[in-house]
Amino acid sequence: MTDCGCDKAKAELEEFLHHELRAPDAADVAEHLANCVDCTHEHAVGVVLTAAVKRACSETAPEELRAEVLLKIRELRAAM
C-alpha cells in the first residue's frame, strides 16, 4: 500500500469513522493515520464527536414534556 495523503484521508475521514469505506480505501486511510499526526488528531476529534452525537441521540425527553408536546400538537390540529 502507499500513503494516500492528507487530502484523501481528510476527504474520507467521515466514512472511515463510520466503517463505510471499501476495505482498500479504509486500509489506505488507516495507514495514513498511523503516520500523520495532523490527520490522527482530526480522527481523534471525529471519534469524540461521533460518540457525543450517539449519546445525544439516545436520550429521550421526560414523559411530562412529551405529554405537553403531544397535547399542544393535538390542540393545533383541532384548530385547523
C-alpha contacts under 8 A as a table, 3 or more apart, distances in Angstrom:
res1	aa1	res2	aa2	distance
1	M	28	D	6.81
2	T	28	D	6.98
3	D	28	D	6.30
3	D	29	V	7.80
3	D	31	E	6.49
3	D	32	H	5.39
4	C	7	D	7.94
4	C	8	K	6.05
4	C	9	A	6.68
4	C	28	D	5.73
4	C	29	V	6.57
4	C	32	H	6.32
5	G	8	K	5.80
5	G	9	A	6.23
5	G	32	H	6.55
6	C	9	A	5.02
6	C	10	K	5.87
6	C	32	H	7.56
6	C	39	C	6.76
7	D	10	K	5.37
7	D	11	A	6.06
8	K	11	A	5.01
8	K	12	E	6.08
8	K	29	V	7.69
9	A	12	E	5.30
9	A	13	L	5.74
9	A	29	V	5.23
9	A	32	H	7.01
9	A	33	L	7.75
9	A	39	C	7.28
10	K	13	L	5.03
10	K	39	C	6.95
11	A	14	E	7.58
12	E	15	E	5.45
12	E	16	F	6.06
12	E	21	L	7.88
12	E	29	V	7.70
13	L	16	F	4.88
13	L	17	L	6.09
13	L	29	V	7.74
13	L	43	H	6.94
14	E	17	L	5.16
14	E	18	H	6.53
14	E	46	G	7.56
15	E	18	H	5.20
15	E	19	H	6.05
15	E	20	E	4.86
15	E	21	L	5.81
16	F	19	H	5.04
16	F	20	E	6.01
16	F	21	L	5.84
16	F	26	A	6.19
16	F	29	V	7.52
17	L	20	E	7.70
17	L	43	H	7.71
17	L	46	G	7.19
17	L	47	V	6.90
19	H	26	A	7.86
21	L	25	D	6.00
21	L	26	A	5.46
22	R	25	D	5.47
22	R	26	A	6.11
23	A	26	A	5.07
23	A	27	A	6.04
24	P	27	A	5.08
24	P	28	D	6.26
25	D	28	D	5.04
25	D	29	V	6.28
26	A	29	V	5.17
26	A	30	A	6.03
27	A	30	A	5.02
27	A	31	E	6.04
28	D	31	E	5.18
28	D	32	H	6.23
29	V	32	H	5.04
29	V	33	L	6.12
30	A	33	L	5.05
30	A	34	A	6.26
31	E	34	A	5.16
31	E	35	N	6.77
32	H	35	N	5.33
32	H	36	C	6.03
32	H	39	C	7.88
33	L	36	C	5.26
33	L	37	V	7.32
33	L	39	C	5.89
33	L	40	T	5.08
33	L	43	H	7.86
34	A	40	T	7.23
36	C	39	C	5.54
36	C	40	T	6.02
37	V	40	T	5.03
37	V	41	H	6.15
38	D	41	H	5.20
38	D	42	E	6.47
39	C	42	E	4.96
39	C	43	H	6.09
40	T	43	H	4.96
40	T	44	A	6.18
41	H	44	A	5.07
41	H	45	V	6.31
42	E	45	V	5.09
42	E	46	G	6.17
43	H	46	G	4.95
43	H	47	V	6.19
44	A	47	V	5.08
44	A	48	V	6.37
45	V	48	V	5.19
45	V	49	L	6.16
46	G	49	L	5.08
46	G	50	T	5.94
47	V	50	T	5.19
47	V	51	A	6.21
48	V	51	A	5.21
48	V	52	A	6.20
49	L	52	A	5.01
49	L	53	V	6.16
50	T	53	V	5.22
50	T	54	K	6.22
51	A	54	K	5.12
51	A	55	R	6.24
52	A	55	R	5.15
52	A	56	A	6.15
53	V	56	A	5.03
53	V	57	C	6.05
54	K	57	C	5.19
54	K	58	S	6.33
55	R	58	S	5.29
55	R	59	E	6.78
56	A	59	E	5.59
57	C	60	T	7.99
61	A	65	L	6.41
61	A	66	R	6.27
62	P	65	L	5.42
62	P	66	R	6.37
63	E	66	R	5.04
63	E	67	A	6.14
64	E	67	A	5.17
64	E	68	E	6.27
65	L	68	E	5.09
65	L	69	V	6.19
66	R	69	V	5.21
66	R	70	L	6.16
67	A	70	L	5.18
67	A	71	L	6.07
68	E	71	L	5.10
68	E	72	K	6.18
69	V	72	K	5.11
69	V	73	I	6.21
70	L	73	I	5.06
70	L	74	R	6.22
71	L	74	R	5.13
71	L	75	E	6.22
72	K	75	E	5.02
72	K	76	L	6.16
73	I	76	L	5.13
73	I	77	R	6.16
74	R	77	R	5.12
74	R	78	A	6.11
75	E	78	A	5.14
75	E	79	A	6.26
76	L	79	A	5.15
76	L	80	M	6.60
77	R	80	M	5.34
